[in-house]
């Protein structure tokens, strides 16, 4: 029997004509519209599996591992025993078929603002007490005033009027992406690349404690409750994913930590299946970089550290009410 070979023309037709989103839908994933953007589609299956589709449907990566690639890689990822010829035949039948998410993507027209996230961040205003963004962070999220002032002064947060802006920066401090969070807002600026959100009470101080959370608000919540917080603690957030840029940024931070026995990584991921998977990845990363590591668990039944902070704040208010 002649060996099957896929022509370059057929390969190009498949990679350009079959969306990774379509394949994920075939494997039982659904689009998370609330946490997706036009250029970064987040697909979930169950409580623990999350995949990102990018490059107009031509690329994907698994947030719970370092797996990534094109449509061919995606089929082999889910069906590793499938023969190469069968992979090609199956994909060939899907050329031109639109994913169910297509109407949603088309309804979200591309932004007319062509500025980069860094340029837009530079023009954003400082976080101001009393603004809607401040009220959301202080009242809804229960972040203390001292922390918000420090995070604003250090360039971690800015005011987006109806939402707080959180900066993601590379190892040189350049803004690579901006995440927006508010009562009715959950998105990121166009062309954002999530490296790491960073907060340190005195930026530039050599780091001995590296705290890694999933969301910026959780990293700040951990800082608000941290009994050992000091200038040598760096609180970071991955943005709910572990893409190659994030992993590279984490490795850079680990390499830069003070090389003594007091230095260690604190894993502050959510207390759920996805959080457990992220924790496992961070443990492996720390081991590979010869960094000691521990995992911090939110208090009580809280899923994440912001929920724990809110519950602590509510309990404190209830106690004051009883005393009064």
N, C-alpha and C positions, 0 to 999 in steps of 0.2 A: 504494500500500500504506500502510495506517495506521501511524503511528509507534508503536512499542511503548513502553508505560509500565507500570512496576511500581507497584501500589497500595501505599499505606502499610501496609495490613493484611498484604499478602503480604511486604513488606519486613520487617515486625516478626516475622512467623512464621519467616522464614529466619534472621534475626540471632539469634533466641532459640532456634531449633530445630536449627541446624547448627553443630557445634563446629569451631573452627579446627583442633583436633587431628585430626578426621576427615579434613579436607582434606589436612593434612600427611601422614597415613598414605597417602592416595590418591597423593600425589606421591613416595612412596618413602621417607619419613622414619620413624624408629623412636624410641620413647620411651626416653630414657636414665634408667632408674629410679634409678640410683645418685646422679644429680645433679639429681633433680627433687623438688619438694615438691607437696603437694596443691594449692597455689595458684599454682605456677609450674612448668609442665611443660616440660622441655627435650627437644626433638626434634632428632635428628641424621640426616644423610644423608652417607654416605661419611666422609671424614676432615676435610672443611673446612666443611660447612654446618651451622649450628646455629640453630634458631628456638625462641623462648619463647612458650608459650601461657599466657595469663593471663585474669583476669576470668571465671572459670568457663567458659572455652572461647570467649568472645566476642571476645577480642583476641589479637593476635600481634605479635611484632617479630623482625626478623632481626638477630642479634648481629653480623653482619659488615657491616651498613650501617645506615642510619637508617630503612629501610622498616618500616612498621607499619600496623595498621588492623584492619578487621573481615573477615568471611568474603568479602564482595564484593571487597575490596581484595586479599585473598590469592589469589583466582582470577586476577585481572588481573595480579598480580605474577608468577605463574608462566606465565600464558597471555595475554600482552598483546594478541595479535591476535584473541582470541575476542570475538565480537559480544556486546553487552550482553544481548540477548534470550537468547542461548545460555547466558550466565553464569547468568541468573536461572532458566532452565529446569533446568539441571544442579543448581543449589543446591536448587531446589524438590523435586527427587527425593530429596534427602538429609535432609529435615526429619524429625526423630525417630530417625534412625539413630545408634546409639551408637558412639563410637570404640573401637578395640580396647583402649585404655588404661583404659576405664571401670572394670573390676573392680579394677585396681590403685589407682585414685584412691579408689574406695569403701572399699577395705580400709584406707586410711590415714585413720582418723577424725580429724576436726578436734580440735585440742588443746583441752583444757578450761581451759588457762591463758589468760585473757583479757587479761593484761597486755601492754603494748606492748613491742617489743624494747628500747627505752630503759629502761623500768621493770625489765625482767628483767636487763639489763646492770648497772644500778645495784645490784642485789642480789647479783650474782655476786662470787665471792671473787677476790682477787689471785692471780696465778700464783705457785705455791710450788715451790721446789726439792724434788725427790723425789716430787712428785705424778705421777699417771699422765699428765696433760697435759704436764707438764714433761719427763718421760721420753720421751714421744713426740716432742716438739720437739727435745730435746737429743740423744737417742740415735738415733732413727729418722731424723729430718730433719737432724741434725748442726748445728743452730743453736747458736752459742757462748753461753756463760753470760752474758757481759757484755751481749750483745744482748737476750737474754730478760729480763734484769733491767731494762734500759733501756726496752724495749717495754712491760713490765708497769707500770713506774713512770709512763710517759707515757700510759697508758690505751689502748694499742693492742691488748693481749691480756689476757684474764682466764681463770680456771681453771674449767672445767666438769666437773671430776672425771675423766670418761672422755674428754673432748675439750677442746681449746683453743678459746676463744671469741675471734673477731676482730671488732673494731668497724668499722662503716662510718659515716662522719660527713659532715654537710653543711658548707658553708663557714663556718658559725657554731660548729662543733664539736659540734653536737647529734647523738646517735646515731640513725641512721635504719634500721640493720639490723645483724644479728649472724650471722656465719657460723661454723659448728662444724666442726672437723677433728680427727680422731683415728684410731687404728688401724682402727676399725670404724665410724667416723662421718663422714658427709659430707653436711651439710644446712645449712639456715638457719632461724632462728626465724620463726614465723608473722608475717606482715605486714611482713617485712623489705623495705626498699628499698635496693638496692645503689647507693650513690653512689660513695664512694671509701674504701678502707682507707688510713689514713695513718700513717706513722712518721717521726719526725724526732728526732735526738738531743737537740736543744734546741728544743722547740716554741715557735713565735712568732718565731724568727729569720727575717729576710727571705730568701726563697728565690732561689738562683741556678741550682741544678741540680734539675730535676724528673724523677725516675725513675719510669716507668710500667711495671708488670708486670701479669700477668693475675691471679695468685693472691697473697694476703697472704704465704704462705710463700715464694714466689718473690721478692717485694719485700724481705723480710727476708734472704733468702739473698744477694741482690745487695748489700745493705748489709754483710753479713758479709764479702764478698770485695772490696768496693769500695776500691781504694787511695786514692781521693780523697774518701772520706766525711768530711763535716764538718757543722757545725751548719747551714750554708746549703743542705744537700741534703734534699729531701723525697722519701721513697719512698712511692709509692702503688700500689694494686692496684684493678683495675676489677671483680674478681670473675668474670672470664671472659666479660664481655659489654660492650656499648657502648650501653646504653639511654639515653633522653633525660636521666635524672637524672645519670648518669655523665658524659655529654658536657657538661652544664651545669656540673658540679663541676670538670671539667678546664679548661673555659674560664675559670672563676673563678680557679683556681690560676695559669693562664698570665697572666691580666691582673694578678695580684698580684706576679708575679716582678720582681726588681730590674731596672730598665730599662737594662742596659748590655750590652756585647758578650760578657761572660763568661757571661751567663745562657743556658741552653739546656735542651731537653727530651732525655732519654735514653729511647729506646723499648726496653724489656726484655721484649718478648713472647716466647712460646715459638717454638722453631725448628721450625715445622711450617706446614702450609697455612693453618690458622686464624690462627696467630700472624703470618704474612705479611699476611693480610688486615687484622688489627687494626693492624699496623704502618702499613699504607697509610692507614688511617683517621686514625691519630694524626699522621702526617706532614701530611695535609690540614688537620687541626685546628690544628697548630702553624703552618702556613703562613698560615692565615686569621687567626691571632692574632699574626702577626709575631714568632714565637719560633723561634730556630735549633734544629735537631734533628739527632740522630744515632741510629743503632741499635746496640745492644750485642748480641752473639751469645754464647750460652753456650759455654764451653770444650769442645774436643774434639767428641765425638759426642753430647753431652748435649742433650736436648730442651728442658730448661728450666734455670733457674738453681739450683733446689734439687738437681736431679740433678747439676749441675756441682759444687755444694758437697759433696755426698756423695762424688763421685768424688775430689775433692781431699782430703777427709778420709781416705778409704780409702788413697790413694796415700801420704799422710803417715804413716799407721800402718804401712804396708808398709815404708816407708823406715826407720822407727825399728826395726822388727823385724829388718831386715837388718843395721843398725848394731850392734844388741844381740848 
